[in-house]
Amino acid sequence: MVEKEVVYVVSDSVGETAEFVVKAVATQFNGGNVEIRRNSYVDDLEDIEDVLILAKKGKSIIAYTIVIPVLKEYLDRRAAEENIRAVDLLSPLMNAFTTSFNKTPHHQPGLMRKLDEEYFRKIEAIEFAVKYDDGRDPRGILKADIVLIGVSRTSKTPLSMYLAHKRFKVANVPLVPEVPAPEELFEIPRKNCIGLIISPNKLNEIRIERLKALGLGSKASYASFERILDELDYAEKIMKRVGCPIINVSNKAIEETAGLILEVLKKERSL
């Protein structure tokens, strides 16, 4: 009977990286007769001793990704004492970073998973912003971290996307006199909502440019002052009814307005 070859994957985090590397190497030997046993979240000396006891029983290798210095040093020393081969998968590259880039590692486990979680939260927020853009589904109002309301061309969509990249779930709702505001707007806490206003002159300029881009005449009612004043008046009434903070976006860059939104919300939510 062929003795089972075992690689003990040891990590002070999940151990996915180490297991992936071991599998990649094993494929170079046609998979061999290798069994991989993962030991995750190793955070004390007893955990290491438990692995060493098992590894001593047969033909074994320990492959590890441990960044906590005291645990790494202990594993290296005890593995040498027990004549067990222990392979450090991270230190060679970490040392290269240190010497070549003059950087100091954090020696903190789980940072990769934190980065992954941040990334997936951002993707989720972007998908949310797309799904609940322009009032498509008022149910998003109740689920959103931030709800932006305002008339057309007050930068609701670009602001939603910018804030989504900051991992906020944002819904935006256009305020149009002919369309009743969704009831959900009046059900959420005022601190979750931001009203966006703009000067009539600036809105007129923006809408004229928008009509030109669409190949339409600049005299359309969409860009007329009378229409703009009606819309702004209606929007102001809705914002007062909601009781939300209001930000004037006239002549402001998206980044500047987004910064103001987060500032206002932080203040509102700390009250």
C-alpha positions as CSV (number, residue, x, y, z in Angstrom):
1,M,0.0,0.0,0.0
2,V,1.4,3.4,-1.0
3,E,1.8,5.8,1.9
4,K,-0.5,8.8,1.6
5,E,1.3,12.0,0.9
6,V,-0.2,14.9,2.8
7,V,0.4,18.7,2.5
8,Y,-0.8,20.5,5.6
9,V,-1.9,24.0,4.5
10,V,-1.5,26.3,7.5
11,S,-2.7,29.9,7.6
12,D,-3.5,32.7,10.1
13,S,-6.3,33.6,7.8
14,V,-8.5,31.5,5.5
15,G,-5.7,29.7,3.7
16,E,-7.2,29.9,0.2
17,T,-4.0,31.4,-1.2
18,A,-1.8,28.6,0.2
19,E,-4.2,25.9,-0.9
20,F,-4.3,27.3,-4.4
21,V,-0.5,27.4,-4.7
22,V,-0.2,23.8,-3.4
23,K,-2.8,22.6,-5.9
24,A,-1.0,24.4,-8.7
25,V,2.3,22.7,-7.8
26,A,0.5,19.3,-7.4
27,T,-0.7,19.5,-11.0
28,Q,2.9,19.5,-12.1
29,F,3.2,16.1,-10.6
30,N,-0.1,14.9,-12.2
31,G,-1.8,15.5,-8.8
32,G,0.3,12.7,-7.4
33,N,-1.1,10.9,-4.4
34,V,-1.3,14.2,-2.5
35,E,-4.0,15.0,0.0
36,I,-4.4,18.6,1.0
37,R,-5.6,19.4,4.5
38,R,-6.3,23.0,5.3
39,N,-5.8,24.5,8.8
40,S,-7.3,28.0,8.8
41,Y,-7.1,30.8,11.4
42,V,-4.1,29.4,13.2
43,D,-3.5,32.1,15.9
44,D,-1.7,30.4,18.8
45,L,1.2,28.0,19.4
46,E,-1.1,25.1,20.3
47,D,-2.7,25.2,16.9
48,I,0.8,24.8,15.4
49,E,1.6,21.9,17.7
50,D,-1.6,20.1,16.7
51,V,-0.5,20.3,13.0
52,L,3.0,19.1,13.8
53,I,1.7,16.1,15.7
54,L,-0.3,15.1,12.6
55,A,2.5,15.8,10.2
56,K,4.9,13.6,12.1
57,K,2.7,10.6,11.5
58,G,3.4,10.2,7.8
59,K,5.0,11.6,4.6
60,S,4.1,15.2,5.0
61,I,4.9,18.8,4.0
62,I,3.6,21.9,5.8
63,A,2.9,24.8,3.4
64,Y,2.1,28.0,5.2
65,T,1.0,31.6,4.8
66,I,1.6,33.1,8.3
67,V,2.4,36.8,8.6
68,I,2.4,37.0,12.5
69,P,6.1,36.9,13.2
70,V,6.0,35.0,16.5
71,L,3.9,32.2,15.0
72,K,6.1,32.0,11.9
73,E,9.3,31.8,13.9
74,Y,7.8,29.1,16.2
75,L,6.6,27.0,13.2
76,D,10.0,27.2,11.5
77,R,11.8,26.2,14.7
78,R,9.5,23.4,15.7
79,A,9.3,22.0,12.2
80,A,13.1,21.9,12.0
81,E,13.2,20.1,15.4
82,E,10.7,17.5,14.3
83,N,12.5,17.1,10.9
84,I,9.3,18.2,9.0
85,R,9.7,20.2,5.8
86,A,7.8,23.6,6.3
87,V,7.6,25.9,3.3
88,D,6.9,29.6,3.8
89,L,5.0,30.7,0.7
90,L,5.0,34.4,1.5
91,S,8.3,35.5,3.0
92,P,10.5,35.4,-0.2
93,L,8.2,37.8,-2.0
94,M,7.6,39.9,1.2
95,N,11.3,40.2,1.6
96,A,11.6,41.3,-2.1
97,F,9.0,44.0,-1.5
98,T,10.9,45.2,1.6
99,T,14.3,45.4,-0.1
100,S,13.3,46.5,-3.5
101,F,10.5,48.9,-2.7
102,N,11.7,50.0,0.8
103,K,8.3,49.1,2.3
104,T,7.4,47.5,5.6
105,P,4.8,44.8,5.8
106,H,1.8,45.1,8.2
107,H,2.2,41.5,9.5
108,Q,-1.6,41.5,9.8
109,P,-3.6,38.4,8.7
110,G,-6.8,38.6,6.6
111,L,-5.9,41.8,4.7
112,M,-6.6,40.1,1.3
113,R,-10.1,39.0,2.4
114,K,-10.8,42.5,3.6
115,L,-9.8,43.8,0.1
116,D,-12.0,41.3,-1.5
117,E,-15.0,42.2,0.7
118,E,-14.4,45.9,-0.1
119,Y,-14.4,45.1,-3.8
120,F,-17.6,43.1,-3.7
121,R,-19.3,45.7,-1.6
122,K,-18.4,48.3,-4.3
123,I,-19.7,46.1,-7.1
124,E,-23.0,45.5,-5.2
125,A,-23.4,49.3,-4.7
126,I,-22.8,50.0,-8.4
127,E,-25.4,47.4,-9.4
128,F,-27.8,48.9,-6.9
129,A,-27.3,52.4,-8.4
130,V,-27.9,51.1,-11.9
131,K,-31.1,49.2,-10.8
132,Y,-32.6,52.1,-8.9
133,D,-31.5,54.9,-11.2
134,D,-34.0,57.6,-12.3
135,G,-36.9,56.3,-10.1
136,R,-37.2,53.0,-12.1
137,D,-38.2,51.0,-9.0
138,P,-39.4,53.0,-5.9
139,R,-38.8,49.9,-3.7
140,G,-35.1,50.9,-3.9
141,I,-35.8,54.0,-1.9
142,L,-36.5,51.9,1.2
143,K,-33.3,49.8,0.7
144,A,-30.9,52.7,-0.1
145,D,-28.2,54.2,2.1
146,I,-28.7,57.5,0.3
147,V,-31.7,58.8,-1.8
148,L,-31.1,61.7,-4.1
149,I,-34.0,63.7,-5.3
150,G,-34.2,66.7,-7.7
151,V,-35.3,67.9,-11.1
152,S,-33.8,66.6,-14.4
153,R,-30.1,67.6,-15.0
154,T,-29.1,68.0,-11.4
155,S,-26.4,65.3,-11.7
156,K,-28.4,62.6,-9.8
157,T,-27.1,59.7,-11.9
158,P,-23.4,60.6,-12.0
159,L,-23.6,61.4,-8.2
160,S,-25.2,58.0,-7.6
161,M,-22.4,56.2,-9.5
162,Y,-19.7,58.2,-7.8
163,L,-21.1,57.4,-4.3
164,A,-21.5,53.8,-5.4
165,H,-17.8,53.6,-5.9
166,K,-17.5,54.7,-2.3
167,R,-19.7,51.7,-1.5
168,F,-22.9,53.5,-0.7
169,K,-26.2,52.1,-2.1
170,V,-27.8,55.1,-3.8
171,A,-31.3,55.4,-5.4
172,N,-32.3,58.6,-7.2
173,V,-35.7,60.0,-8.0
174,P,-36.5,62.7,-10.6
175,L,-39.1,65.2,-9.4
176,V,-41.5,66.1,-12.2
177,P,-44.7,68.1,-11.6
178,E,-46.8,65.7,-13.8
179,V,-45.6,62.6,-11.9
180,P,-46.6,62.2,-8.2
181,A,-43.6,61.6,-6.0
182,P,-43.4,58.0,-4.8
183,E,-44.9,57.4,-1.4
184,E,-41.7,55.6,-0.3
185,L,-40.0,59.0,-0.2
186,F,-42.2,60.0,2.8
187,E,-41.6,56.8,4.6
188,I,-37.8,56.9,4.9
189,P,-35.9,58.8,7.6
190,R,-35.1,62.4,6.4
191,K,-31.4,61.7,7.2
192,N,-31.4,59.2,4.3
193,C,-32.4,61.7,1.7
194,I,-30.7,64.6,0.0
195,G,-32.5,67.2,-2.2
196,L,-30.5,68.7,-5.1
197,I,-31.3,72.1,-6.4
198,I,-29.8,74.3,-9.0
199,S,-30.1,77.9,-10.2
200,P,-32.6,78.5,-13.0
201,N,-30.0,80.1,-15.2
202,K,-27.6,77.3,-14.9
203,L,-30.3,74.7,-15.4
204,N,-31.4,76.6,-18.5
205,E,-27.8,76.4,-19.9
206,I,-27.4,72.7,-19.2
207,R,-30.8,71.8,-20.7
208,I,-30.1,73.8,-23.9
209,E,-26.8,72.0,-24.3
210,R,-28.6,68.7,-23.7
211,L,-31.2,69.5,-26.4
212,K,-28.4,70.4,-28.9
213,A,-26.7,67.0,-28.1
214,L,-30.0,65.3,-28.9
215,G,-30.4,67.3,-32.1
216,L,-33.4,69.1,-30.9
217,G,-34.2,72.8,-30.9
218,S,-33.3,74.9,-27.9
219,K,-36.8,76.4,-27.8
220,A,-38.4,73.2,-26.5
221,S,-40.4,73.6,-23.3
222,Y,-37.8,71.4,-21.5
223,A,-35.4,74.3,-21.5
224,S,-37.8,77.2,-21.1
225,F,-37.6,79.4,-18.0
226,E,-41.3,79.0,-17.3
227,R,-41.0,75.2,-17.3
228,I,-37.8,75.3,-15.2
229,L,-39.3,77.6,-12.6
230,D,-42.4,75.4,-12.3
231,E,-40.2,72.3,-11.9
232,L,-38.0,73.9,-9.3
233,D,-41.0,75.2,-7.4
234,Y,-42.5,71.7,-7.4
235,A,-39.2,70.1,-6.3
236,E,-38.9,72.6,-3.4
237,K,-42.3,71.7,-2.1
238,I,-41.5,67.9,-2.2
239,M,-38.2,68.5,-0.5
240,K,-39.9,70.5,2.3
241,R,-42.5,67.8,2.7
242,V,-39.7,65.2,3.0
243,G,-37.8,67.5,5.3
244,C,-34.5,66.5,3.8
245,P,-31.2,68.5,3.7
246,I,-30.8,70.4,0.4
247,I,-27.6,71.1,-1.6
248,N,-27.2,73.5,-4.4
249,V,-25.3,71.8,-7.2
250,S,-24.9,75.0,-9.4
251,N,-21.3,75.2,-10.7
252,K,-20.1,72.3,-8.6
253,A,-18.1,69.3,-9.7
254,I,-19.4,65.9,-9.0
255,E,-16.6,65.2,-6.5
256,E,-17.4,68.5,-4.7
257,T,-21.1,67.8,-4.4
258,A,-20.5,64.2,-3.3
259,G,-18.2,65.4,-0.6
260,L,-20.9,67.8,0.6
261,I,-23.5,65.1,0.5
262,L,-21.4,62.8,2.8
263,E,-20.6,65.8,5.1
264,V,-24.3,66.7,5.4
265,L,-25.3,63.1,6.0
266,K,-22.6,62.5,8.6
267,K,-23.8,65.6,10.5
268,E,-27.5,64.6,10.2
269,R,-26.9,61.1,11.3
270,S,-24.8,62.1,14.3
271,L,-27.6,64.3,15.7
